[in-house]
């Protein structure tokens, strides 16, 4: 890192834009923003209001990116030790703690401003508490305090569809809480599959993930139980007539596939199954919310299933 880049923040940012992008966890944020978009769509009987939708998605995305950057700062010591994270920008020296924090506060502040000025105060407040919940409560405390860290901390990551709903309605309803619940229940089996795959990494840095504290066999059972609960919860959008038959069929097919992956975790010879389950879980959530979106808009084009 040259002294010129340190003295010129603009040139440094341009030279290291990939590193700044990486600390925002863009793939994760894109998935969260997509669930927020679906929350917006399901809240509206027809088309979305342009201003609240555009600035709502940008604001939620910037806040999520800010939380991710703060997570990189707080976890830099363990990131440097764990094989999965040792190549992140801070452990590699590409970015400093100060640079990451300034960047996080700038994009987080911009996100809050956009939500307050162009969306509504409720969405801004809920988004702010989500940011604090993930970046501070989960990362600084829960992650290292209890093997239930993912269950409790998952509330922050489950907020985007509810935030999207609030952005276009100015309200929180039972339907928006159901969308929150789906992501909330999805989070433990999603992350515990990765935790099994990286159990030795977490044990090395004394992070009490469930496979470390209670063992892999117990974690497999928990993944299966949460996956069964997830399948049940995903039926409710159809039962309350928020979505139709197309969504129900997709939810059952996707849920059946998730159950298959959870069952395969019990095969001691399937060493790659935990990471396969983790990858599938990401695709599962994307496709589930995608079918929610398609199912919602088909009737507007005269297609009824």
Buried (B, 14 or more C-beta within 10 A) or exposed (E): EEEEBEEEEEEBBEBBEEBBEBBBBBEBBEBBBBBBBBBBBBBBEEEBBEEBBBBBBBBBBBBBBBBBBBBBBBBBEBBBEBEEBEEBBBBEEBBBEEBBBEBBEEBBEBBBBBBBEBBBEBBBBBBBBBBBBBBBBBBBEBBBEBBBBBBBBBBBBBBBBBBBBBBBBEEBEEBBEBBBBBBBBBBBBBBBBBBBBBBEBBBBBEBBBBBBBBEBEEBBEBBBEBBBBBBEBBBBBBEEEBBBEBBBBBBBEBBEBBBEBBBBBEEEEEEEBBBBBBBBBBBBBBBBBBBBBBBBEBEEEEEEE
